[in-house]
Amino acid sequence: MGIFLIRHAESEANINGKTRSHASIALSENGHTQAKELCSKLPNIDHVMVSEYLRTHQTAAPILEKYNLTFEVDEHLHEFSYLSERKCANTNLNDRKIWVNAYWEKMDCQHRDADDAESFEDLYLRVQAFQEKLKTLAPRYAEKNLAVFSHGQFLQLLMMQIQQPRPLTKELMQQFRSDLVRQPIKNTEVFTY
């Protein structure tokens, strides 16, 4: 029994598809298959949390259907949106590559790409808040199971902070980026809290 932290299944953006907004990215055909396979691998689930983004809802759908559950949206769980949504509309990974590289070259925890983008500090604070929530939820899930559907970058920092809590520094941001590039969290990868 416990809390399962899960990255969403493969999305259209993961396979270089053009996207309209951060929140509206849907699962790919393969992603829907991955979500069904994940459902059969997990134990009985009693409650489901998702981010506000469509791809987490779609990944959770087979579990929700199997156990006749509804989901809870947690405001902290969404993906790290460090690039301007307006700028990224109707682009794919290749289109965004130069902007991504420019963001990470700065290595500035407070830098925002635009007024509709997050800083690394914003992500850090969301991860901290959700980590506190996990601590309060853990006793409730000693005898039940909770599935939490989130995103690769959010989970990357969450797992780093669970394993070794660190203050917000440029060094943490550098380590985060290095881990993200070298060992990204796979679609439907599951961590037990």
N, CA and C atoms as an extended XYZ file, in Angstrom:
579
Properties=species:S:1:pos:R:3:atomname:S:1:resname:S:1:resid:I:1 pbc="F F F"
N         0.842       -1.187        0.000 N   MET     1
C         0.000        0.000        0.000 CA  MET     1
C         0.878        1.238        0.000 C   MET     1
N         0.420        2.277       -0.715 N   GLY     2
C         1.255        3.456       -0.741 CA  GLY     2
C         0.846        4.481       -1.770 C   GLY     2
N         1.778        5.386       -2.040 N   ILE     3
C         1.568        6.475       -2.989 CA  ILE     3
C         2.475        6.233       -4.182 C   ILE     3
N         1.868        6.197       -5.365 N   PHE     4
C         2.593        5.955       -6.607 CA  PHE     4
C         2.673        7.262       -7.393 C   PHE     4
N         3.889        7.718       -7.652 N   LEU     5
C         4.136        8.944       -8.401 CA  LEU     5
C         4.480        8.537       -9.825 C   LEU     5
N         3.696        9.001      -10.797 N   ILE     6
C         3.760        8.461      -12.156 CA  ILE     6
C         3.868        9.594      -13.185 C   ILE     6
N         4.798        9.425      -14.110 N   ARG     7
C         4.851       10.354      -15.240 CA  ARG     7
C         3.792        9.933      -16.258 C   ARG     7
N         3.161       10.906      -16.876 N   HIS     8
C         2.142       10.633      -17.892 CA  HIS     8
C         2.700        9.772      -19.022 C   HIS     8
N         1.827        9.149      -19.780 N   ALA     9
C         2.201        8.344      -20.949 CA  ALA     9
C         2.684        9.253      -22.078 C   ALA     9
N         3.196        8.631      -23.141 N   GLU    10
C         3.753        9.394      -24.266 CA  GLU    10
C         2.728       10.370      -24.840 C   GLU    10
N         3.169       11.610      -25.003 N   SER    11
C         2.281       12.647      -25.545 CA  SER    11
C         2.670       12.989      -26.970 C   SER    11
N         1.804       13.730      -27.625 N   GLU    12
C         2.100       14.209      -28.978 CA  GLU    12
C         3.365       15.070      -28.975 C   GLU    12
N         3.570       15.856      -27.920 N   ALA    13
C         4.776       16.688      -27.835 CA  ALA    13
C         6.027       15.823      -27.707 C   ALA    13
N         5.916       14.694      -26.989 N   ASN    14
C         7.072       13.806      -26.824 CA  ASN    14
C         7.559       13.230      -28.148 C   ASN    14
N         6.680       13.171      -29.136 N   ILE    15
C         7.082       12.629      -30.441 CA  ILE    15
C         7.182       13.744      -31.483 C   ILE    15
N         7.449       14.966      -30.998 N   ASN    16
C         7.728       16.134      -31.843 CA  ASN    16
C         6.504       16.675      -32.581 C   ASN    16
N         5.316       16.419      -32.043 N   GLY    17
C         4.114       16.989      -32.639 CA  GLY    17
C         3.963       18.458      -32.280 C   GLY    17
N         3.300       19.212      -33.125 N   LYS    18
C         3.018       20.625      -32.840 CA  LYS    18
C         1.940       20.702      -31.761 C   LYS    18
N         2.081       21.656      -30.852 N   THR    19
C         1.141       21.790      -29.740 CA  THR    19
C         0.579       23.200      -29.676 C   THR    19
N        -0.655       23.315      -29.179 N   ARG    20
C        -1.322       24.618      -29.069 CA  ARG    20
C        -0.989       25.312      -27.752 C   ARG    20
N        -0.996       24.544      -26.667 N   SER    21
C        -0.727       25.114      -25.348 CA  SER    21
C        -0.129       24.032      -24.461 C   SER    21
N         0.485       24.452      -23.358 N   HIS    22
C         1.087       23.490      -22.438 CA  HIS    22
C         0.045       22.508      -21.904 C   HIS    22
N        -1.121       23.022      -21.561 N   ALA    23
C        -2.143       22.195      -20.903 CA  ALA    23
C        -2.909       21.288      -21.855 C   ALA    23
N        -2.983       21.637      -23.130 N   SER    24
C        -3.853       20.889      -24.051 CA  SER    24
C        -3.156       19.748      -24.790 C   SER    24
N        -1.887       19.493      -24.500 N   ILE    25
C        -1.164       18.418      -25.187 CA  ILE    25
C        -1.809       17.078      -24.854 C   ILE    25
N        -2.166       16.343      -25.897 N   ALA    26
C        -2.842       15.047      -25.733 CA  ALA    26
C        -1.838       13.900      -25.825 C   ALA    26
N        -2.281       12.731      -25.412 N   LEU    27
C        -1.462       11.529      -25.574 CA  LEU    27
C        -1.397       11.139      -27.044 C   LEU    27
N        -0.299       10.516      -27.407 N   SER    28
C        -0.168        9.917      -28.736 CA  SER    28
C        -0.947        8.599      -28.740 C   SER    28
N        -1.056        7.983      -29.896 N   GLU    29
C        -1.694        6.663      -29.981 CA  GLU    29
C        -0.961        5.673      -29.084 C   GLU    29
N         0.369        5.693      -29.153 N   ASN    30
C         1.175        4.826      -28.299 CA  ASN    30
C         0.959        5.157      -26.823 C   ASN    30
N         0.774        6.440      -26.504 N   GLY    31
C         0.525        6.863      -25.131 CA  GLY    31
C        -0.740        6.258      -24.558 C   GLY    31
N        -1.793        6.191      -25.373 N   HIS    32
C        -3.032        5.559      -24.907 CA  HIS    32
C        -2.802        4.076      -24.605 C   HIS    32
N        -1.994        3.417      -25.428 N   THR    33
C        -1.650        2.011      -25.189 CA  THR    33
C        -0.850        1.886      -23.890 C   THR    33
N         0.116        2.783      -23.692 N   GLN    34
C         0.915        2.766      -22.462 CA  GLN    34
C         0.040        2.953      -21.227 C   GLN    34
N        -0.954        3.834      -21.316 N   ALA    35
C        -1.845        4.082      -20.177 CA  ALA    35
C        -2.627        2.829      -19.814 C   ALA    35
N        -3.087        2.099      -20.823 N   LYS    36
C        -3.820        0.838      -20.569 CA  LYS    36
C        -2.897       -0.197      -19.941 C   LYS    36
N        -1.663       -0.286      -20.447 N   GLU    37
C        -0.697       -1.248      -19.891 CA  GLU    37
C        -0.348       -0.895      -18.443 C   GLU    37
N        -0.194        0.383      -18.162 N   LEU    38
C         0.098        0.833      -16.801 CA  LEU    38
C        -1.016        0.409      -15.850 C   LEU    38
N        -2.239        0.551      -16.288 N   CYS    39
C        -3.400        0.193      -15.475 CA  CYS    39
C        -3.329       -1.258      -15.028 C   CYS    39
N        -2.885       -2.132      -15.901 N   SER    40
C        -2.829       -3.554      -15.553 CA  SER    40
C        -1.631       -3.886      -14.661 C   SER    40
N        -0.629       -3.007      -14.589 N   LYS    41
C         0.565       -3.264      -13.782 CA  LYS    41
C         0.450       -2.755      -12.349 C   LYS    41
N        -0.377       -1.739      -12.137 N   LEU    42
C        -0.499       -1.152      -10.805 CA  LEU    42
C        -1.439       -1.982       -9.932 C   LEU    42
N        -1.248       -1.936       -8.612 N   PRO    43
C        -2.208       -2.609       -7.716 CA  PRO    43
C        -3.538       -1.851       -7.727 C   PRO    43
N        -4.510       -2.339       -6.982 N   ASN    44
C        -5.797       -1.640       -6.869 CA  ASN    44
C        -5.552       -0.209       -6.389 C   ASN    44
N        -6.182        0.732       -7.063 N   ILE    45
C        -6.008        2.147       -6.728 CA  ILE    45
C        -7.291        2.665       -6.083 C   ILE    45
N        -7.124        3.423       -4.981 N   ASP    46
C        -8.269        3.956       -4.236 CA  ASP    46
C        -8.564        5.423       -4.538 C   ASP    46
N        -7.527        6.146       -4.952 N   HIS    47
C        -7.719        7.573       -5.232 CA  HIS    47
C        -6.702        7.990       -6.294 C   HIS    47
N        -7.076        9.000       -7.100 N   VAL    48
C        -6.209        9.466       -8.187 CA  VAL    48
C        -6.087       10.987       -8.123 C   VAL    48
N        -4.829       11.440       -8.243 N   MET    49
C        -4.544       12.868       -8.371 CA  MET    49
C        -3.894       13.093       -9.727 C   MET    49
N        -4.258       14.185      -10.376 N   VAL    50
C        -3.690       14.540      -11.678 CA  VAL    50
C        -3.320       16.024      -11.667 C   VAL    50
N        -2.525       16.412      -12.645 N   SER    51
C        -2.273       17.841      -12.847 CA  SER    51
C        -3.462       18.407      -13.622 C   SER    51
N        -3.432       19.694      -13.887 N   GLU    52
C        -4.508       20.312      -14.669 CA  GLU    52
C        -4.327       20.044      -16.166 C   GLU    52
N        -3.269       19.341      -16.564 N   TYR    53
C        -2.959       19.124      -17.970 CA  TYR    53
C        -3.622       17.860      -18.511 C   TYR    53
N        -4.114       17.952      -19.724 N   LEU    54
C        -4.870       16.876      -20.379 CA  LEU    54
C        -4.135       15.545      -20.375 C   LEU    54
N        -2.850       15.543      -20.647 N   ARG    55
C        -2.137       14.265      -20.777 CA  ARG    55
C        -2.133       13.447      -19.486 C   ARG    55
N        -2.188       14.106      -18.323 N   THR    56
C        -2.284       13.322      -17.082 CA  THR    56
C        -3.688       12.748      -16.921 C   THR    56
N        -4.689       13.498      -17.328 N   HIS    57
C        -6.074       12.996      -17.253 CA  HIS    57
C        -6.218       11.762      -18.144 C   HIS    57
N        -5.660       11.853      -19.358 N   GLN    58
C        -5.779       10.732      -20.299 CA  GLN    58
C        -4.994        9.513      -19.818 C   GLN    58
N        -3.868        9.731      -19.168 N   THR    59
C        -3.093        8.604      -18.634 CA  THR    59
C        -3.839        7.929      -17.492 C   THR    59
N        -4.519        8.711      -16.688 N   ALA    60
C        -5.272        8.165      -15.558 CA  ALA    60
C        -6.584        7.507      -15.975 C   ALA    60
N        -7.087        7.814      -17.160 N   ALA    61
C        -8.425        7.368      -17.583 CA  ALA    61
C        -8.667        5.856      -17.435 C   ALA    61
N        -7.767        4.970      -17.857 N   PRO    62
C        -8.042        3.541      -17.688 CA  PRO    62
C        -8.203        3.123      -16.221 C   PRO    62
N        -7.439        3.748      -15.326 N   ILE    63
C        -7.562        3.436      -13.892 CA  ILE    63
C        -8.880        3.966      -13.348 C   ILE    63
N        -9.226        5.175      -13.744 N   LEU    64
C       -10.501        5.758      -13.296 CA  LEU    64
C       -11.671        4.886      -13.722 C   LEU    64
N       -11.601        4.397      -14.952 N   GLU    65
C       -12.666        3.539      -15.473 CA  GLU    65
C       -12.689        2.187      -14.747 C   GLU    65
N       -11.529        1.592      -14.581 N   LYS    66
C       -11.428        0.265      -13.953 CA  LYS    66
C       -11.994        0.254      -12.533 C   LYS    66
N       -11.699        1.303      -11.754 N   TYR    67
C       -12.118        1.338      -10.348 CA  TYR    67
C       -13.293        2.277      -10.093 C   TYR    67
N       -13.882        2.802      -11.171 N   ASN    68
C       -15.028        3.701      -11.057 CA  ASN    68
C       -14.719        4.869      -10.100 C   ASN    68
N       -13.617        5.545      -10.384 N   LEU    69
C       -13.158        6.647       -9.540 CA  LEU    69
C       -13.289        7.980      -10.270 C   LEU    69
N       -13.276        9.043       -9.505 N   THR    70
C       -13.114       10.374      -10.064 CA  THR    70
C       -11.717       10.845       -9.659 C   THR    70
N       -11.241       11.915      -10.279 N   PHE    71
C        -9.889       12.372       -9.963 CA  PHE    71
C        -9.920       13.688       -9.218 C   PHE    71
N        -8.827       13.952       -8.552 N   GLU    72
C        -8.598       15.220       -7.874 CA  GLU    72
C        -7.486       15.949       -8.628 C   GLU    72
N        -7.708       17.206       -8.967 N   VAL    73
C        -6.674       18.009       -9.618 CA  VAL    73
C        -5.868       18.714       -8.532 C   VAL    73
N        -4.552       18.563       -8.604 N   ASP    74
C        -3.670       19.270       -7.676 CA  ASP    74
C        -2.923       20.356       -8.445 C   ASP    74
N        -3.014       21.577       -7.969 N   GLU    75
C        -2.444       22.729       -8.669 CA  GLU    75
C        -0.925       22.714       -8.741 C   GLU    75
N        -0.268       21.916       -7.921 N   HIS    76
C         1.195       21.890       -7.899 CA  HIS    76
C         1.804       20.977       -8.956 C   HIS    76
N         1.049       20.024       -9.465 N   LEU    77
C         1.590       18.912      -10.249 CA  LEU    77
C         1.913       19.199      -11.705 C   LEU    77
N         1.545       20.361      -12.222 N   HIS    78
C         1.722       20.594      -13.659 CA  HIS    78
C         3.190       20.671      -14.049 C   HIS    78
N         3.446       20.534      -15.332 N   GLU    79
C         4.810       20.531      -15.844 CA  GLU    79
C         5.467       21.898      -15.674 C   GLU    79
N         6.767       21.894      -15.626 N   PHE    80
C         7.567       23.118      -15.548 CA  PHE    80
C         7.422       23.862      -16.871 C   PHE    80
N         6.722       24.971      -16.849 N   SER    81
C         6.429       25.750      -18.060 CA  SER    81
C         7.327       26.969      -18.108 C   SER    81
N         8.596       26.726      -18.431 N   TYR    82
C         9.585       27.808      -18.387 CA  TYR    82
C         9.661       28.627      -19.666 C   TYR    82
N         8.995       28.163      -20.728 N   LEU    83
C         8.928       28.958      -21.953 CA  LEU    83
C         7.543       29.586      -22.086 C   LEU    83
N         7.496       30.756      -22.647 N   SER    84
C         6.243       31.477      -22.842 CA  SER    84
C         5.257       30.636      -23.645 C   SER    84
N         4.047       30.492      -23.118 N   GLU    85
C         3.021       29.735      -23.830 CA  GLU    85
C         2.641       30.416      -25.141 C   GLU    85
N         2.581       31.738      -25.124 N   ARG    86
C         2.247       32.467      -26.359 CA  ARG    86
C         3.281       32.191      -27.450 C   ARG    86
N         4.545       32.218      -27.064 N   LYS    87
C         5.625       31.992      -28.017 CA  LYS    87
C         5.624       30.550      -28.528 C   LYS    87
N         5.248       29.605      -27.680 N   CYS    88
C         5.323       28.176      -28.025 CA  CYS    88
C         4.099       27.658      -28.790 C   CYS    88
N         3.040       28.458      -28.883 N   ALA    89
C         1.823       27.997      -29.573 CA  ALA    89
C         2.143       27.570      -30.999 C   ALA    89
N         1.633       26.400      -31.364 N   ASN    90
C         1.807       25.829      -32.712 CA  ASN    90
C         3.269       25.574      -33.078 C   ASN    90
N         4.050       25.139      -32.087 N   THR    91
C         5.444       24.757      -32.333 CA  THR    91
C         5.663       23.318      -31.889 C   THR    91
N         6.791       22.749      -32.319 N   ASN    92
C         7.169       21.414      -31.854 CA  ASN    92
C         8.535       21.501      -31.168 C   ASN    92
N         9.064       20.358      -30.726 N   LEU    93
C        10.343       20.333      -30.021 CA  LEU    93
C        11.461       20.966      -30.839 C   LEU    93
N        11.508       20.657      -32.122 N   ASN    94
C        12.549       21.219      -32.979 CA  ASN    94
C        12.451       22.738      -33.063 C   ASN    94
N        11.223       23.251      -33.179 N   ASP    95
C        11.014       24.699      -33.246 CA  ASP    95
C        11.487       25.392      -31.970 C   ASP    95
N        11.319       24.723      -30.838 N   ARG    96
C        11.614       25.328      -29.535 CA  ARG    96
C        13.068       25.143      -29.078 C   ARG    96
N        13.829       24.348      -29.796 N   LYS    97
C        15.179       23.975      -29.338 CA  LYS    97
C        16.059       25.189      -29.004 C   LYS    97
N        16.052       26.183      -29.839 N   ILE    98
C        16.904       27.366      -29.606 CA  ILE    98
C        16.468       28.112      -28.341 C   ILE    98
N        15.149       28.184      -28.093 N   TRP    99
C        14.639       28.847      -26.882 CA  TRP    99
C        14.985       28.042      -25.640 C   TRP    99
N        14.861       26.718      -25.742 N   VAL   100
C        15.203       25.837      -24.620 CA  VAL   100
C        16.666       26.028      -24.247 C   VAL   100
N        17.538       25.970      -25.245 N   ASN   101
C        18.975       26.123      -24.985 CA  ASN   101
C        19.291       27.477      -24.371 C   ASN   101
N        18.653       28.527      -24.875 N   ALA   102
C        18.893       29.876      -24.345 CA  ALA   102
C        18.460       29.971      -22.882 C   ALA   102
N        17.330       29.354      -22.544 N   TYR   103
C        16.860       29.381      -21.152 CA  TYR   103
C        17.886       28.721      -20.236 C   TYR   103
N        18.322       27.519      -20.603 N   TRP   104
C        19.212       26.764      -19.714 CA  TRP   104
C        20.625       27.325      -19.692 C   TRP   104
N        21.043       28.027      -20.719 N   GLU   105
C        22.367       28.658      -20.704 CA  GLU   105
C        22.449       29.746      -19.639 C   GLU   105
N        21.330       30.389      -19.341 N   LYS   106
C        21.303       31.439      -18.318 CA  LYS   106
C        21.573       30.874      -16.921 C   LYS   106
N        21.025       29.708      -16.621 N   MET   107
C        21.136       29.094      -15.291 CA  MET   107
C        20.825       30.111      -14.192 C   MET   107
N        19.702       30.781      -14.360 N   ASP   108
C        19.252       31.804      -13.420 CA  ASP   108
C        17.937       31.328      -12.812 C   ASP   108
N        17.951       31.033      -11.530 N   CYS   109
C        16.773       30.469      -10.851 CA  CYS   109
C        15.549       31.379      -10.901 C   CYS   109
N        15.777       32.689      -11.001 N   GLN   110
C        14.658       33.639      -10.999 CA  GLN   110
C        14.219       34.078      -12.393 C   GLN   110
N        14.948       33.687      -13.423 N   HIS   111
C        14.629       34.148      -14.773 CA  HIS   111
C        13.284       33.598      -15.262 C   HIS   111
N        12.482       34.513      -15.839 N   ARG   112
C        11.229       34.129      -16.502 CA  ARG   112
C        11.350       34.505      -17.973 C   ARG   112
N        10.982       33.578      -18.839 N   ASP   113
C        11.022       33.813      -20.282 CA  ASP   113
C        10.053       34.928      -20.673 C   ASP   113
N         8.927       35.010      -19.967 N   ALA   114
C         7.885       36.022      -20.226 CA  ALA   114
C         6.944       36.027      -19.027 C   ALA   114
N         5.941       36.897      -19.073 N   ASP   115
C         5.006       36.966      -17.946 CA  ASP   115
C         4.087       35.750      -17.850 C   ASP   115
N         4.052       34.924      -18.888 N   ASP   116
C         3.223       33.705      -18.848 CA  ASP   116
C         4.100       32.448      -18.727 C   ASP   116
N         5.299       32.613      -18.152 N   ALA   117
C         6.216       31.491      -17.964 CA  ALA   117
C         6.658       31.440      -16.506 C   ALA   117
N         7.165       30.281      -16.103 N   GLU   118
C         7.647       30.082      -14.739 CA  GLU   118
C         9.160       30.239      -14.666 C   GLU   118
N         9.623       30.568      -13.490 N   SER   119
C        11.061       30.511      -13.201 CA  SER   119
C        11.348       29.151      -12.562 C   SER   119
N        12.622       28.792      -12.492 N   PHE   120
C        13.002       27.552      -11.797 CA  PHE   120
C        12.607       27.649      -10.321 C   PHE   120
N        12.685       28.839       -9.768 N   GLU   121
C        12.249       29.034       -8.382 CA  GLU   121
C        10.769       28.690       -8.220 C   GLU   121
N         9.943       29.065       -9.192 N   ASP   122
C         8.518       28.726       -9.134 CA  ASP   122
C         8.332       27.208       -9.071 C   ASP   122
N         9.068       26.489       -9.927 N   LEU   123
C         9.005       25.021       -9.904 CA  LEU   123
C         9.454       24.497       -8.544 C   LEU   123
N        10.546       25.014       -8.044 N   TYR   124
C        11.087       24.589       -6.750 CA  TYR   124
C        10.039       24.750       -5.638 C   TYR   124
N         9.368       25.886       -5.626 N   LEU   125
C         8.359       26.151       -4.592 CA  LEU   125
C         7.150       25.223       -4.736 C   LEU   125
N         6.756       24.935       -5.977 N   ARG   126
C         5.643       23.979       -6.184 CA  ARG   126
C         6.029       22.587       -5.701 C   ARG   126
N         7.255       22.184       -6.008 N   VAL   127
C         7.732       20.870       -5.567 CA  VAL   127
C         7.771       20.810       -4.041 C   VAL   127
N         8.271       21.857       -3.412 N   GLN   128
C         8.300       21.905       -1.945 CA  GLN   128
C         6.896       21.775       -1.356 C   GLN   128
N         5.957       22.507       -1.926 N   ALA   129
C         4.576       22.469       -1.427 CA  ALA   129
C         3.985       21.073       -1.583 C   ALA   129
N         4.232       20.430       -2.726 N   PHE   130
C         3.684       19.092       -2.922 CA  PHE   130
C         4.386       18.074       -2.028 C   PHE   130
N         5.661       18.262       -1.778 N   GLN   131
C         6.380       17.360       -0.877 CA  GLN   131
C         5.780       17.432        0.530 C   GLN   131
N         5.422       18.621        0.975 N   GLU   132
C         4.759       18.771        2.281 CA  GLU   132
C         3.403       18.066        2.273 C   GLU   132
N         2.692       18.185        1.167 N   LYS   133
C         1.400       17.514        1.047 CA  LYS   133
C         1.575       15.999        1.130 C   LYS   133
N         2.607       15.481        0.465 N   LEU   134
C         2.873       14.037        0.518 CA  LEU   134
C         3.090       13.559        1.949 C   LEU   134
N         3.808       14.355        2.730 N   LYS   135
C         4.062       13.978        4.127 CA  LYS   135
C         2.764       13.850        4.907 C   LYS   135
N         1.814       14.740        4.644 N   THR   136
C         0.535       14.661        5.361 CA  THR   136
C        -0.353       13.544        4.820 C   THR   136
N        -0.195       13.214        3.524 N   LEU   137
C        -1.005       12.149        2.920 CA  LEU   137
C        -0.520       10.742        3.279 C   LEU   137
N         0.766       10.589        3.508 N   ALA   138
C         1.361        9.261        3.705 CA  ALA   138
C         0.636        8.400        4.739 C   ALA   138
N         0.299        8.909        5.915 N   PRO   139
C        -0.400        8.052        6.887 CA  PRO   139
C        -1.768        7.558        6.380 C   PRO   139
N        -2.457        8.390        5.587 N   ARG   140
C        -3.768        7.990        5.049 CA  ARG   140
C        -3.651        6.870        4.027 C   ARG   140
N        -2.467        6.719        3.424 N   TYR   141
C        -2.283        5.695        2.401 CA  TYR   141
C        -1.393        4.550        2.875 C   TYR   141
N        -1.424        4.301        4.178 N   ALA   142
C        -0.734        3.129        4.723 CA  ALA   142
C        -1.511        1.861        4.375 C   ALA   142
N        -2.838        1.987        4.267 N   GLU   143
C        -3.705        0.830        3.974 CA  GLU   143
C        -4.438        0.952        2.638 C   GLU   143
N        -4.187        2.025        1.905 N   LYS   144
C        -4.830        2.251        0.600 CA  LYS   144
C        -3.773        2.687       -0.400 C   LYS   144
N        -4.173        2.823       -1.659 N   ASN   145
C        -3.248        3.237       -2.708 CA  ASN   145
C        -3.703        4.513       -3.402 C   ASN   145
N        -2.756        5.425       -3.576 N   LEU   146
C        -2.970        6.683       -4.274 CA  LEU   146
C        -2.081        6.710       -5.509 C   LEU   146
N        -2.657        7.033       -6.661 N   ALA   147
C        -1.892        7.216       -7.891 CA  ALA   147
C        -1.852        8.710       -8.200 C   ALA   147
N        -0.640        9.245       -8.336 N   VAL   148
C        -0.433       10.662       -8.627 CA  VAL   148
C         0.191       10.763      -10.018 C   VAL   148
N        -0.516       11.411      -10.935 N   PHE   149
C        -0.042       11.550      -12.314 CA  PHE   149
C         0.492       12.958      -12.536 C   PHE   149
N         1.764       13.018      -12.910 N   SER   150
C         2.410       14.317      -13.108 CA  SER   150
C         3.280       14.266      -14.359 C   SER   150
N         4.375       15.019      -14.334 N   HIS   151
C         5.185       15.275      -15.524 CA  HIS   151
C         6.665       15.062      -15.237 C   HIS   151
N         7.426       14.860      -16.298 N   GLY   152
C         8.833       14.516      -16.175 CA  GLY   152
C         9.674       15.493      -15.379 C   GLY   152
N         9.599       16.775      -15.692 N   GLN   153
C        10.448       17.740      -15.003 CA  GLN   153
C        10.013       17.941      -13.559 C   GLN   153
N         8.706       17.979      -13.333 N   PHE   154
C         8.218       18.101      -11.956 CA  PHE   154
C         8.699       16.909      -11.132 C   PHE   154
N         8.518       15.705      -11.661 N   LEU   155
C         8.919       14.505      -10.925 CA  LEU   155
C        10.433       14.429      -10.744 C   LEU   155
N        11.185       14.910      -11.745 N   GLN   156
C        12.648       14.899      -11.653 CA  GLN   156
C        13.098       15.687      -10.413 C   GLN   156
N        12.574       16.899      -10.249 N   LEU   157
C        12.974       17.711       -9.103 CA  LEU   157
C        12.387       17.148       -7.804 C   LEU   157
N        11.167       16.666       -7.842 N   LEU   158
C        10.564       16.073       -6.645 CA  LEU   158
C        11.402       14.903       -6.141 C   LEU   158
N        11.804       14.006       -7.033 N   MET   159
C        12.589       12.839       -6.619 CA  MET   159
C        13.971       13.268       -6.118 C   MET   159
N        14.573       14.273       -6.744 N   MET   160
C        15.858       14.793       -6.255 CA  MET   160
C        15.711       15.299       -4.827 C   MET   160
N        14.627       16.035       -4.558 N   GLN   161
C        14.426       16.631       -3.241 CA  GLN   161
C        14.020       15.596       -2.191 C   GLN   161
N        13.307       14.549       -2.607 N   ILE   162
C        12.963       13.477       -1.672 CA  ILE   162
C        14.238       12.728       -1.265 C   ILE   162
N        15.090       12.435       -2.252 N   GLN   163
C        16.310       11.674       -1.983 CA  GLN   163
C        17.343       12.475       -1.200 C   GLN   163
N        17.463       13.769       -1.492 N   GLN   164
C        18.443       14.625       -0.808 CA  GLN   164
C        17.966       16.071       -0.866 C   GLN   164
N        17.234       16.522        0.143 N   PRO   165
C        16.725       17.900        0.137 CA  PRO   165
C        17.866       18.918        0.036 C   PRO   165
N        17.674       19.889       -0.862 N   ARG   166
C        18.691       20.924       -1.079 CA  ARG   166
C        18.018       22.281       -1.206 C   ARG   166
N        18.738       23.329       -0.806 N   PRO   167
C        18.186       24.677       -0.997 CA  PRO   167
C        18.205       25.048       -2.476 C   PRO   167
N        17.460       26.073       -2.801 N   LEU   168
C        17.423       26.588       -4.168 CA  LEU   168
C        18.727       27.328       -4.464 C   LEU   168
N        19.511       26.774       -5.380 N   THR   169
C        20.786       27.382       -5.777 CA  THR   169
C        21.003       27.147       -7.267 C   THR   169
N        21.958       27.859       -7.817 N   LYS   170
C        22.348       27.645       -9.206 CA  LYS   170
C        22.863       26.215       -9.388 C   LYS   170
N        23.559       25.696       -8.379 N   GLU   171
C        24.104       24.335       -8.438 CA  GLU   171
C        22.983       23.292       -8.517 C   GLU   171
N        21.911       23.517       -7.764 N   LEU   172
C        20.763       22.600       -7.837 CA  LEU   172
C        20.158       22.648       -9.237 C   LEU   172
N        20.017       23.836       -9.775 N   MET   173
C        19.457       23.990      -11.123 CA  MET   173
C        20.351       23.284      -12.144 C   MET   173
N        21.660       23.418      -12.011 N   GLN   174
C        22.595       22.751      -12.922 CA  GLN   174
C        22.480       21.234      -12.811 C   GLN   174
N        22.405       20.727      -11.568 N   GLN   175
C        22.276       19.277      -11.364 CA  GLN   175
C        20.965       18.762      -11.939 C   GLN   175
N        19.898       19.518      -11.729 N   PHE   176
C        18.588       19.165      -12.268 CA  PHE   176
C        18.655       19.036      -13.787 C   PHE   176
N        19.227       20.032      -14.436 N   ARG   177
C        19.310       20.004      -15.902 CA  ARG   177
C        20.177       18.851      -16.389 C   ARG   177
N        21.286       18.618      -15.719 N   SER   178
C        22.182       17.520      -16.090 CA  SER   178
C        21.461       16.174      -15.974 C   SER   178
N        20.760       15.951      -14.859 N   ASP   179
C        20.010       14.700      -14.664 CA  ASP   179
C        18.907       14.559      -15.705 C   ASP   179
N        18.245       15.671      -16.000 N   LEU   180
C        17.146       15.661      -16.966 CA  LEU   180
C        17.631       15.240      -18.353 C   LEU   180
N        18.801       15.693      -18.729 N   VAL   181
C        19.361       15.360      -20.042 CA  VAL   181
C        19.920       13.936      -20.053 C   VAL   181
N        20.649       13.569      -18.985 N   ARG   182
C        21.313       12.261      -18.956 CA  ARG   182
C        20.355       11.107      -18.635 C   ARG   182
N        19.452       11.327      -17.694 N   GLN   183
C        18.556       10.259      -17.258 CA  GLN   183
C        17.129       10.776      -17.077 C   GLN   183
N        16.481       11.124      -18.179 N   PRO   184
C        15.104       11.643      -18.046 CA  PRO   184
C        14.157       10.561      -17.538 C   PRO   184
N        13.142       10.998      -16.843 N   ILE   185
C        12.114       10.072      -16.367 CA  ILE   185
C        11.296        9.630      -17.569 C   ILE   185
N        11.105        8.333      -17.691 N   LYS   186
C        10.403        7.769      -18.847 CA  LYS   186
C         8.885        7.925      -18.695 C   LYS   186
N         8.205        7.944      -19.828 N   ASN   187
C         6.736        7.964      -19.807 CA  ASN   187
C         6.234        6.735      -19.056 C   ASN   187
N         5.284        6.944      -18.183 N   THR   188
C         4.652        5.946      -17.293 CA  THR   188
C         5.624        5.332      -16.280 C   THR   188
N         6.785        5.947      -16.078 N   GLU   189
C         7.692        5.470      -15.016 CA  GLU   189
C         7.016        5.742      -13.669 C   GLU   189
N         7.153        4.784      -12.753 N   VAL   190
C         6.460        4.845      -11.466 CA  VAL   190
C         7.480        4.872      -10.334 C   VAL   190
N         7.278        5.788       -9.394 N   PHE   191
C         8.070        5.850       -8.165 CA  PHE   191
C         7.119        5.618       -6.999 C   PHE   191
N         7.567        4.880       -6.010 N   THR   192
C         6.743        4.664       -4.813 CA  THR   192
C         7.236        5.556       -3.701 C   THR   192
N         6.310        6.308       -3.131 N   TYR   193
C         6.673        7.227       -2.039 CA  TYR   193
C         6.467        6.514       -0.712 C   TYR   193
